[in-house]
Each structure stands twice: as C-alpha cells, then as structure tokens.
Amino acid sequence: MTVDGLSINTATVREQFDFRQAADACVRHGIAAFAPWREQIAKIGVPEAARIVRDTGLQVTGIIRGGMFPAADKSGRDAAIEENRRAIEEAAALNADCLVLIAGGLPKGSKDIAAARDMVTEGLAALLPQARAAKVPLALEPLHPMYTADRACVATLEAALDICDVLGDGIGVAIDTYHVWWDPKLMSQIARAGRGNRILAHHICDWLVPTRDMLLDRGMMGDGVIDFAAFRRAIEAAGFHGPQEVEIFSAENWWKKPGDDVLKVCIDRYRQFCQV
Amino acid sequence: MTVDGLSINTATVREQFDFRQAADACVRHGIAAFAPWREQIAKIGVPEAARIVRDTGLQVTGIIRGGMFPAADKSGRDAAIEENRRAIEEAAALNADCLVLIAGGLPKGSKDIAAARDMVTEGLAALLPQARAAKVPLALEPLHPMYTADRACVATLEAALDICDVLGDGIGVAIDTYHVWWDPKLMSQIARAGRGNRILAHHICDWLVPTRDMLLDRGMMGDGVIDFAAFRRAIEAAGFHGPQEVEIFSAENWWKKPGDDVLKVCIDRYRQFCQV
C-alpha cells in the first residue's frame, strides 16, 4: 500500500538514517518519494546515490541544498557559485525535480541587506544557464525572517517571486509551511506563484508554541498552529500537485525516536492534517 | 547637557528601575523622553505616575502596551477591549504621544490566522472613538514574524498600514527596528507610512547573531546587524522626527548590569550609530 502524495526530506530522520537507510525506509513504508541533503549524498558519492534512486524507483522531490550566495568578496561569491554548479550536477544525476536553494545571509561584518539580496540575484543568474541545460529547475526557498541575518536574506514568497520575475525561466520557489505560514500575503503570493508556474516544491512542517529553539525545534504536522489543509488547497488551486515533503528539524524530539516510528507518524499526520 | 532625540523605553532597564527610578535616571542622564510600561504604572498608580511625568518634564513617547485582541469567544474579546480602554485613559493621563498596541496571537486552539487578524481590526475599530476623543493616537506595532502565533498576528509594516487605511484617522504605527529590519519592503512601507502621517513612534534595538532566545536576547545598537542610520534617514525622510526610543529585552546581558551603566551605553550607541 503506497502513501500517495507524500515525500520525506531526509533531514526529518537525519540522526537515524543515512542515504540508503532513508531510501529503504521510504520503500518499506510505501512512501514513493524522498528528498536527500547533499551532505548525505557526499558520504556515499553521487554514483552510488544515483544507483539507489534507480533501484528503489523513488521520486526525488528535491536535492537540498544550494544557494548561500552572499560573501564579503568576489572570491567568496565565486566559490559559492562553483559549489552550486556541483549541486546542479548532483540534482541532474539523481533526476531530482529541483535543486532547493536558500539565499544566504549577510556577509560577515556587513549590515547591507540590499547588497546581500543583489548578490543572491546575481548568483542565481550565473547558475541559470547551466540549470536550464541540465533541466534542473532552481527552487528558491524563502526562509522565516528569523533567519534573515545568517541564513536567508530572502524571507518572503513575494521577495522570492520578485527575483524569479527578474530571472525568467528555469527558476521557481520551494514553499515550506514553516517558513511562510505567518505571512499576511501568503494566499495572494501562492496564487501569483501558480500563475507563473513557479511552484516547484511544497514542504510541510508545523510551527510549535512555544518554539524552544530557533533552528531545531520544528514540529510534526498537527502539533502546532498551521492549517495544513487550507495551505494545501491553496497550493493545489495554484496548480501544484506534487508530493508534500516532510522536513522537520527536531533535536529534542523526533531526531531521538526510532526512524521507522517517525515515518509512521509522518504518514498518520499527513493523512489526518495535510491531504485534501 | 541633554541628549536630543533619545527616549528610553522602561523595558530596557526594567530589572533595575521602577517607574520613578527610571524617570529620575533619564533626567540624571540628560535624556528628555521615556516610555513606560503599564505594569510599572500600575505599581504606583496613574495619579502618581502622572505627577512624576509633570515634575520631571519628561516627554512620554508612548505607553506600552495595549492590544492583544484575539480571543476564543466574545467575552474574551470584550475583556481585551475593556483593558485597552483603561490603557487609553492612562496614556491620556500621562500625556503620552501614543498608546503602543500589539495585535495579539492566535486564540488558544485556533489555527485561523485570518480570523485572528479580523479580531484585531474589530478591536481597534471599537477603541478608536475613545482614542480620538482622548487625543491618544493608537500606534499599532508590527512584531517580528516569530511572534505571529503567540503575540502578534500583524507582523509587517505593510499589514499594519493596511489596517490603518481601513480604520482612518487616529491610528498609526510604531516602527521598531528589531521587528521589521528584515523586511524586503521596509523602505517602501516606511515611505508609505510617512505619506499617510502614520508614523507615531520609532523604537530602536539591534538583532544579534546568533540570537539565543526568541524573546529576551535583543541587542544594544551596534552589537548586531541593523543599519540604524539608514533606517533613521528613511524615517526622517518620511516625516517623523520624534525621539528614537530604546527598547531592549536582554535577560542575560543588559538587565544584569547597573541601570546607569546601561543608560550611558544607550547614549553612546545612539550617538555613534543612530543619530543622523
């Protein structure tokens, strides 16, 4: 019995499973898609990772992650672009639906957020010809504004779509409930993303109250305040029908439980709260 | 020697000083304005607080805080409005420039963020006639999106100004660097706020990297990533020339230092980073 429309981002079970174990666990639970992090691909090498993808028949809803463009000097920015070129190759080798990118934060010592955002647009522009040729869509993921300084100076769907509009084809957005649920313009921007065929991935994760850690206390669907069904209805109304990808960083809770138990809960909660 | 253009929000020294001590300390340091929290007013009573304001001659740049409108049922929402009516009376008694309000978060158990936002608009609309009659402008303060669930479902300047546009005269915004610095639309929305004469207060506080606590690890100007001078230039270009009000919650750092030392640093940093 397969679980239609569900994907597992390997971060959700990163303390329990390596690449192969995560892939095998998805198959075992009837989950037909997953999304691996580059760190896990690196541990076994791209050829082996690609072989596992082929052998298991899993859909790869994304490779995580590229981006992190701003840097204090040109050599730093060039190095970031080179690293992203390798990420595009990996995404192509694994036949991934997209390469997920986050913008990156302020260069060390800088307070010039506008300049950092320009570096993001420039970095993406430099990558796009290769990404288009490789047929690897670039999925820019806005992160919650609490990460603007150190991880992602592109924090809203609107800002990400503005960049997409500048850059043209071959780029879109990854929309993660955790990062954008709070946005007053969420629904209008999801609709806008749909009109431009810009939605490349839909990540799911709940916002806990209280949130005890800014990075590693994310919630399983149903444990927080996000209305996943309403969110998904908007995503589907905008034309995206790809899998919902569970991505949960949870140092004190889900990362401490057996991986198979976590996947069972993912499936249960997906069915209870997220399917529409 | 007075420090032109500086105000001290009493939260900055709330562990060191009560209302009278905070007022006296401002006078001692040549700071001509302050902004007290209602908890501190309550401890000595409104008449005594008003007497201290008159005796010291301090400008009161705001009373903090009203708002918190959403509630699970009508009696809860009515109670919030009644509490805000008392806050308006206090602001009038202290001759405050405005009453600072935050929206409030989701009612317990609710995942309906749109409904919560409607409750905010309705609550403000109910208060406005009294506020106008008392000549107490209501200053809606958008809070950082990490507080959307539990403190303020109005998280952006744009969203706050949209509410102001609906409600008409007698309401504007308090703009706190800490809460809005990350916003890609910050500059355009400050300009919009200026066009509507909506800027009622300018709070200053830095964003630290890393931020170790979501509520109580805010930074002294200069210790984080915010470009205060650029921010202030935009505020003044938008027509607001009132004091910059230092509001810093800092459980592990500034709240542990002697209050006079903190005020000295506020003055130094204000001159170094914030004055334009």
Contacts between the chains, C-beta under 8 A, distances in Angstrom:
chain1	res1	chain2	res2	distance
A	105	B	209	8.0
A	106	B	225	5.7
A	110	B	225	7.8
A	111	B	225	5.4
A	111	B	226	6.6
A	111	B	227	4.2
A	112	B	227	7.0
A	113	B	181	7.6
A	113	B	182	7.5
A	113	B	227	7.7
A	117	B	184	7.1
A	144	B	145	6.5
A	144	B	146	7.0
A	145	B	144	6.5
A	145	B	145	4.9
A	145	B	146	7.3
A	145	B	182	4.3
A	145	B	183	7.4
A	146	B	144	7.0
A	146	B	145	7.3
A	146	B	146	4.6
A	146	B	211	7.4
A	146	B	214	7.5
A	148	B	181	7.9
A	148	B	182	3.8
A	149	B	182	7.6
A	149	B	207	5.9
A	149	B	209	4.8
A	149	B	224	7.7
A	149	B	225	4.8
A	150	B	209	5.2
A	150	B	210	7.1
A	153	B	182	7.9
A	154	B	184	7.5
A	155	B	182	5.7
A	155	B	183	7.7
A	155	B	184	7.0
A	156	B	183	7.9
A	156	B	184	6.3
A	158	B	184	7.4
A	158	B	185	7.7
A	159	B	184	4.1
A	162	B	184	7.7
A	181	B	113	7.6
A	181	B	148	7.9
A	182	B	113	7.5
A	182	B	145	4.3
A	182	B	148	3.7
A	182	B	149	7.6
A	182	B	153	7.9
A	182	B	155	5.7
A	183	B	145	7.3
A	183	B	155	7.7
A	183	B	156	7.9
A	184	B	117	7.1
A	184	B	154	7.5
A	184	B	155	7.0
A	184	B	156	6.2
A	184	B	158	7.3
A	184	B	159	4.1
A	184	B	162	7.7
A	185	B	158	7.7
A	207	B	149	5.9
A	209	B	105	8.0
A	209	B	149	4.9
A	209	B	150	5.3
A	210	B	150	7.1
A	211	B	146	7.4
A	211	B	214	6.5
A	214	B	146	7.5
A	214	B	211	6.5
A	214	B	214	6.2
A	224	B	149	7.7
A	225	B	106	5.7
A	225	B	110	7.8
A	225	B	111	5.4
A	225	B	149	4.8
A	226	B	111	6.6
A	227	B	111	4.2
A	227	B	112	7.0
A	227	B	113	7.7
